[in-house]
Amino acid sequence: MTTANTSLRISELDFESIKANLKEFMKNQAEFSDYDFDGSGLSVLLDILAYNTHYMGYYLNMVGNEMFLDSAQLRPSIVSHAKHIDYVPGSSTGSKATINLRITPSGSEDNAATTLTLPKYSTFISRPYQGEVYTFSTTEAKTTTKSNNSFLFSNVTITQGEPLSTIYTVSENRKEFAIPSANVDTDTIEVFVQQSIVNSSTEIFTQATDITEVLGNSTIYFLTEKDNDYSIQFGDNVIGKSLSNGNIITINYLDTSGSKSNKVNAWASLSNISGYSGNVIVTSVSAAAGGGDRETVEEIRYRAPRAYTAQNRAVTVNDYEALLLRDYPFIDTISVWSGDENDPPIYGKVFVSIKPKSGYEITEVEKLRIIDEIISTRSVLTVFPEIIDPEYTYLLVNATVNYDPSLTNATEAELESLVRQSIIDYKNAELVKFGSTFRLSKLQAAIDNSHGSILGSAVKIQVQKRIPITLST
C-alpha cells in the first residue's frame, strides 16, 4: 500500500509556484482524490491561500531587509541603524561667502559715533541668481571703528539661511524637542536654557560630539534625526546635565536652501544695521560656496560605518575621507593619499583632492576653512594636510549611429537627443568619481539601447586635457 506524499515544498516564493505546490499537496490527500483542482471554486480558494502566503513571504522579507543597514530601504530604518553607531545624518548646509561692508552715515543719521557693531543675524539679500533670491546672515557680531567718515567691515563671513527661533518650556513628560524645519542647518544651531520665567539666568548648551568628554554636569545636548526632522535631547545628570520643569529652551538656527545658493556673488543689505540704513555698500570678496543638501539614504549607508571606524580622529587616509564626507556635504567625490604615496614622496603630509557637487574646484577660502575647522582639530600634530585641485581628463565622443526608420516615428534630431542623453547618463553613472574606469563596451551598449530602432553604432573616443593659457606670457 502506498502512502500519499503530505510534505509541502516551501522553497519557491513566487505566486504561481506557491499555488502549484498547494495544488500538488492537496492532490496527494485521500480526502480530495476525486476533486477537480482546476475548477472555479477550488481554484479561487487556492488563489487566496497562495496570495496570503506570497504576501506574508514578501512582508517578512522586507522586515528582514529593514533590520540591517546594508539592506534597509526606508530612511527611518537607516537612520535608526546609524544612530546605534553614533552617526547623525548630515543636514542641509548653507553656503558661505565673504563680503566687505561699508556704511557711510547720511546727513540725517548719527555722525558722532566712532565705533559700530554689525549685529549677529544681520541679513543680506542676494541679487537674483538662476531666477531665485537668497537670504544670507551673519552668525557672529563684528565691531569696527570709523575711518574717513565711514565704517568698513572687512572679510565678513555670511551664511545662506533665514534666522529662525523655536521656544519650548520643559515639562515632566517631554524628553525630545523638535526643530520644526526640514531645511535646518545643524551647524548653526544654538541652544540657550533659561531657568524660568521669573529667573532670567541663562546657560548655553552645545552639541555633544565626544561622549568620553561628557560629565554629569556638562551643558550639552544630543542631536538626532526623527520622522524626517531633527530634534535635541538633554542629559540625565549622569551623561550631561538634566533640565528641570519650567526651564525655557530657546533654539536658534538658520533655515537654508542648501546647494542651490552656491556661486551667488552679489548682495544688498536687508537689515537696518545699528540704525544706519542709508549709504550701505556690499562688495564681494569670495562667492558663496560649500552649500550642501541633506544626506540621502545611500550616503548615510556608505558614510555611517566609515565615520564609526574613524572615531572622530584623522589618522589613516580612510579617516580623512570619512570625516570630510560627514562634515563637508558639498563633496561629490574625494581622493586622499599620504605623502609617502605621492610622486615625488613628501613625508609629513597628507593630500586631499575634492571634486565639489557643483563646479570643478573649491575656492581658496573654502580650502582654509576645511583645514582649520574640520581637519586640523582631529589630525596628528606632525602631519600637515594640503588640499589640491583635481586634474580633469575629458573624453570626446564621436558616435555614428545606424537605425531603421521603419521602426520609429521619431525624427533624426529626436534620436540624436536620446543618444546624447544616454552618453551623459553613462558619464554620470560611471565616470565622475575618483578611481572610475572607462569601458567603451558599456558606453556603446548604452548608445545602442537608447531606442528600439537603433541597429548598431560605431564610437570613436579622443582624450583631451584642457590647460589654462595666460595670453600675456
C-alpha positions in Angstrom: 0.0 0.0 0.0 1.4 3.4 -1.0 1.2 6.4 1.3 0.3 9.9 -0.1 3.1 12.4 0.0 1.9 15.0 2.5 5.0 17.1 2.5 4.7 20.7 1.3 7.5 22.3 -0.7 8.5 25.8 0.7 11.5 26.7 -1.4 9.5 28.7 -4.0 8.2 32.1 -3.1 6.6 33.4 -6.3 2.7 33.2 -6.6 2.4 30.6 -9.3 4.9 28.2 -7.7 3.2 28.5 -4.4 -0.2 27.8 -5.9 1.2 24.8 -7.8 2.7 23.4 -4.6 -0.6 23.8 -2.8 -2.4 22.0 -5.6 0.1 19.2 -5.6 -0.2 18.9 -1.8 -4.0 18.6 -1.9 -4.0 16.1 -4.8 -1.9 13.8 -2.6 -4.5 13.8 0.2 -7.0 10.9 0.2 -9.8 13.2 1.2 -9.5 15.2 -2.1 -8.8 12.3 -4.5 -11.8 12.9 -6.7 -11.7 16.8 -6.8 -11.0 18.9 -9.8 -8.5 21.4 -8.6 -8.7 23.4 -11.8 -12.4 24.0 -11.2 -13.5 27.5 -10.4 -14.3 27.0 -6.7 -11.2 25.3 -5.5 -9.0 27.4 -7.9 -10.3 30.5 -6.1 -9.5 29.0 -2.7 -6.0 28.1 -3.9 -5.5 31.6 -5.2 -6.4 33.0 -1.8 -4.0 30.7 0.0 -1.2 31.4 -2.5 -1.8 35.1 -2.3 -1.7 35.1 1.5 1.4 33.0 1.5 3.1 35.2 -1.1 2.1 38.4 0.8 3.4 37.1 4.1 6.7 36.0 2.5 7.2 39.4 0.8 6.3 41.2 4.1 8.8 39.1 6.2 11.5 39.6 3.5 11.0 43.4 3.7 11.1 43.3 7.5 14.3 41.2 7.4 15.8 43.8 5.0 15.0 46.7 7.3 16.9 45.0 10.2 20.3 45.7 8.6 22.0 48.9 7.4 23.2 47.3 4.2 19.8 46.2 3.0 17.3 48.7 4.6 15.4 50.9 2.2 13.3 53.1 4.4 15.0 56.3 5.7 13.8 55.9 9.3 15.3 52.4 9.4 18.6 53.5 8.0 18.7 56.5 10.4 17.9 54.2 13.3 20.8 51.8 12.4 23.2 54.8 12.0 22.1 56.1 15.4 23.4 52.8 17.0 26.9 53.7 15.9 26.6 57.3 16.9 26.1 58.7 13.4 23.9 61.7 12.9 22.9 62.2 9.2 24.1 65.5 7.8 21.6 68.2 7.3 21.3 70.8 4.6 24.2 73.2 4.8 24.1 76.9 3.9 26.8 78.1 1.5 29.3 80.6 2.9 30.6 83.8 1.3 32.9 86.6 2.3 32.0 90.3 1.8 33.2 93.8 2.7 30.6 96.1 4.1 31.0 99.9 4.1 28.5 102.1 5.9 28.6 105.9 5.4 26.3 107.8 7.7 23.9 110.1 5.8 23.1 113.7 6.9 20.1 112.6 8.9 21.9 109.8 10.8 24.2 109.8 13.8 27.7 111.1 12.8 29.1 111.3 16.3 29.6 107.5 16.8 33.2 106.4 16.4 32.5 102.6 16.6 29.8 100.5 15.0 28.8 96.9 15.6 27.4 94.6 12.9 24.9 92.5 14.9 24.6 88.8 14.8 22.0 87.6 12.3 22.3 90.7 10.2 20.7 89.7 6.9 21.6 90.3 3.3 19.5 89.6 0.2 21.3 88.2 -2.9 20.8 89.5 -6.3 18.7 87.2 -8.5 20.6 84.0 -9.3 19.1 81.5 -11.6 15.7 83.1 -11.0 15.9 83.0 -7.2 17.0 85.3 -4.5 18.5 84.0 -1.2 18.8 85.4 2.3 22.3 85.3 3.8 23.0 86.0 7.5 26.0 86.8 9.8 26.5 84.2 12.5 28.5 86.4 14.8 28.8 90.1 15.7 31.6 92.2 14.5 32.8 95.7 15.6 34.8 98.3 13.6 35.9 101.9 14.1 35.1 104.9 11.9 37.7 105.8 9.2 37.3 108.6 6.6 33.8 109.3 7.8 32.6 105.7 7.2 32.6 102.3 8.8 34.3 99.4 7.0 33.7 95.8 8.0 36.3 93.7 6.2 36.1 90.0 5.4 32.7 89.4 6.9 31.5 85.8 6.6 27.8 85.4 5.8 25.9 82.1 5.6 22.9 81.4 3.4 19.8 80.9 5.5 17.0 82.7 7.2 17.4 83.1 11.0 14.6 81.3 12.9 13.9 80.6 16.6 11.9 78.0 18.5 11.0 78.2 22.2 9.9 75.3 24.5 9.0 75.1 28.1 10.3 71.9 29.8 7.6 69.7 31.2 7.9 66.3 33.0 6.6 64.3 30.1 8.7 65.9 27.4 12.1 64.4 26.6 12.7 65.5 22.9 12.4 68.9 21.4 11.9 69.0 17.7 13.3 71.6 15.3 10.3 72.4 13.0 12.3 72.8 9.8 13.2 70.2 7.3 16.0 72.5 6.0 17.7 73.4 9.2 21.5 73.8 9.0 22.5 71.9 12.1 25.9 73.6 12.1 24.2 76.9 13.0 22.1 75.5 15.9 22.4 77.4 19.2 20.6 76.3 22.4 20.0 78.5 25.4 18.3 77.3 28.6 16.7 79.9 30.9 16.0 78.9 34.5 12.3 80.0 34.5 10.0 82.9 33.6 11.0 84.7 36.8 14.7 83.8 36.7 16.4 85.1 33.6 19.7 83.3 34.3 20.7 81.5 31.1 23.1 78.8 30.2 24.5 77.9 26.7 24.3 74.2 25.7 26.5 72.8 23.0 26.2 69.6 20.9 27.9 66.6 22.3 30.5 65.3 19.8 32.7 63.0 22.1 30.9 61.0 24.8 34.2 60.4 26.6 34.4 64.1 27.5 30.9 64.4 28.8 30.4 64.7 32.6 27.2 64.6 34.7 27.1 68.4 34.8 28.2 69.1 31.2 25.9 71.6 29.5 25.4 69.6 26.3 22.6 68.3 24.1 22.3 65.4 21.7 21.1 65.9 18.1 19.1 63.1 16.4 17.0 62.8 13.3 13.5 61.5 13.8 10.5 61.5 11.4 12.5 63.4 8.8 13.1 66.3 11.3 15.9 66.9 13.7 15.4 67.0 17.5 17.5 67.6 20.5 17.7 65.7 23.8 19.4 66.7 27.1 21.3 64.7 29.6 20.2 62.8 32.8 22.8 64.2 35.2 24.9 61.1 34.5 25.7 61.8 30.9 25.1 65.5 30.6 23.2 68.0 32.7 19.5 67.3 33.1 16.8 70.1 32.8 14.1 70.9 35.3 10.4 71.5 34.9 9.8 75.2 34.0 13.1 75.7 32.2 12.7 77.6 29.0 14.6 76.3 25.9 15.4 78.7 23.0 16.7 77.1 19.8 18.2 79.5 17.2 19.1 78.2 13.7 19.3 79.0 10.0 16.7 77.6 7.6 18.8 77.1 4.4 18.4 76.3 0.7 21.4 74.0 0.6 23.4 73.8 -2.6 21.1 76.0 -4.6 22.8 79.2 -3.5 26.3 78.1 -4.4 28.1 80.7 -6.7 25.9 83.6 -5.6 28.3 86.6 -5.8 26.3 89.8 -5.3 24.2 91.0 -2.3 22.4 94.0 -0.8 21.9 94.8 2.9 18.4 93.8 4.1 18.8 94.8 7.7 18.8 98.2 9.3 22.3 98.0 10.8 22.5 99.6 14.2 20.3 102.5 13.0 22.1 103.0 9.6 20.0 102.3 6.5 21.2 104.9 4.1 24.5 104.6 2.3 25.4 100.9 2.7 27.7 99.3 0.1 28.2 95.5 -0.1 31.1 94.2 -2.2 32.0 90.5 -2.7 35.3 89.1 -1.6 34.5 85.5 -2.4 31.4 83.9 -4.0 29.1 81.6 -2.0 30.4 78.0 -1.8 30.1 75.0 0.4 26.4 74.7 0.4 25.1 71.1 0.5 21.9 69.2 0.6 20.6 66.8 3.2 22.3 63.4 3.2 20.5 60.8 1.1 19.9 57.2 2.3 22.7 55.9 0.2 25.1 58.5 1.5 24.2 57.5 5.1 24.6 53.9 4.3 28.1 54.5 2.9 29.3 57.1 5.4 28.0 55.9 8.8 30.2 52.7 9.2 33.3 54.6 8.0 32.7 57.5 10.4 32.3 55.0 13.2 35.7 53.4 12.2 37.3 56.9 12.2 36.2 57.5 15.8 36.3 61.3 15.2 40.1 61.3 14.6 42.1 61.5 11.4 45.0 59.0 11.4 44.6 56.9 8.2 43.6 58.2 4.8 40.2 56.5 5.3 39.7 58.5 8.4 40.3 61.8 6.5 37.8 60.7 3.8 35.1 59.6 6.3 35.3 62.8 8.3 35.3 65.1 5.3 32.4 63.3 3.7 30.5 63.6 7.0 31.3 67.3 7.8 31.5 68.8 4.4 28.4 67.8 2.4 29.5 69.8 -0.7 31.8 67.0 -1.7 30.8 65.0 -4.8 33.9 62.7 -4.8 37.1 62.7 -2.8 40.6 61.2 -3.0 43.1 61.1 -0.1 46.6 59.9 -0.2 49.6 60.1 2.2 52.8 61.9 1.4 54.8 58.7 1.0 52.5 57.7 -1.8 52.9 61.0 -3.6 55.2 61.3 -6.6 57.7 62.5 -5.6 57.3 61.5 -1.9 56.7 64.3 0.6 56.8 62.9 4.1 54.8 64.5 6.9 51.9 65.5 4.7 48.5 64.1 3.7 47.0 65.3 0.4 43.3 65.7 -0.2 41.6 66.3 -3.6 38.0 67.3 -3.7 35.5 67.5 -6.6 32.6 69.6 -5.4 29.0 68.9 -6.3 28.8 72.0 -8.5 31.7 73.4 -10.4 35.2 71.9 -10.8 37.2 73.3 -7.8 36.6 74.7 -4.4 37.7 78.2 -3.5 40.9 79.0 -1.5 38.7 80.4 1.3 36.9 77.0 1.5 40.2 75.1 1.5 41.4 77.1 4.5 38.1 76.6 6.3 38.1 72.9 5.7 41.7 72.6 7.1 41.1 74.9 10.1 37.6 73.7 11.1 37.4 70.0 10.1 40.9 68.5 9.7 43.4 70.3 12.0 41.4 69.6 15.2 41.5 65.9 14.6 44.7 65.1 12.7 48.1 64.1 14.0 50.1 67.1 15.0 53.1 66.1 12.9 51.1 65.6 9.8 50.2 68.7 7.7 47.1 68.5 5.4 47.1 70.1 1.9 44.1 70.4 -0.4 44.9 70.4 -4.1 42.7 70.8 -7.1 41.8 67.7 -9.1 43.1 67.4 -12.7 40.4 66.6 -15.2 40.6 64.4 -18.3 37.9 64.9 -20.9 36.6 62.3 -23.3 35.3 63.5 -26.7 32.8 61.0 -28.1 32.1 60.8 -31.8 29.3 58.3 -32.4 27.9 57.2 -35.7 24.5 55.5 -35.2 22.6 53.3 -37.6 18.8 53.0 -37.2 15.8 51.6 -39.1 13.4 54.4 -40.0 10.6 51.9 -40.3 10.8 51.0 -36.6 10.2 54.5 -35.3 8.3 57.8 -35.9 11.0 59.8 -34.2 12.9 62.3 -36.2 16.7 62.1 -36.6 17.1 65.1 -34.2 15.0 63.3 -31.6 17.1 60.2 -31.9 20.3 62.2 -31.6 18.9 63.8 -28.4 18.2 60.4 -27.0 21.7 59.2 -27.8 23.3 62.3 -26.4 21.4 61.8 -23.1 22.5 58.2 -23.0 26.1 59.3 -23.2 25.5 61.8 -20.4 23.8 59.2 -18.2 26.7 56.9 -18.7 29.1 59.6 -17.7 27.2 60.5 -14.6 26.9 56.8 -13.6 30.4 55.6 -14.4 32.9 58.4 -14.8 32.5 61.3 -12.3 34.2 59.7 -9.3 37.8 59.2 -8.4 39.0 55.8 -9.5 36.5 55.4 -12.3 37.2 53.2 -15.3 36.0 54.0 -18.8 34.8 51.0 -20.7 34.0 51.5 -24.4 31.7 48.4 -24.5 29.5 49.8 -21.8 29.2 53.2 -23.5 28.4 51.5 -26.8 25.8 49.4 -25.2 24.2 52.5 -23.6 24.1 54.1 -27.1 22.6 51.0 -28.7 19.9 50.8 -26.1 18.9 54.4 -26.4 16.0 53.5 -28.7 14.5 50.3 -30.1 15.1 51.4 -33.7 18.9 51.6 -33.3 20.6 48.8 -35.2 24.2 49.5 -34.1 26.8 52.1 -33.7 30.5 53.0 -34.2 32.1 55.0 -31.5 35.4 56.9 -31.7 37.0 58.3 -28.5 39.5 61.1 -28.1 41.2 62.0 -24.8 41.6 65.7 -24.1 43.5 67.7 -21.5 42.5 71.4 -21.0 45.3 73.7 -20.0 44.6 77.3 -19.0 46.6 79.8 -21.1 47.8 83.2 -19.9 47.9 85.2 -23.1 50.5 87.8 -21.9 53.2 85.1 -21.3 
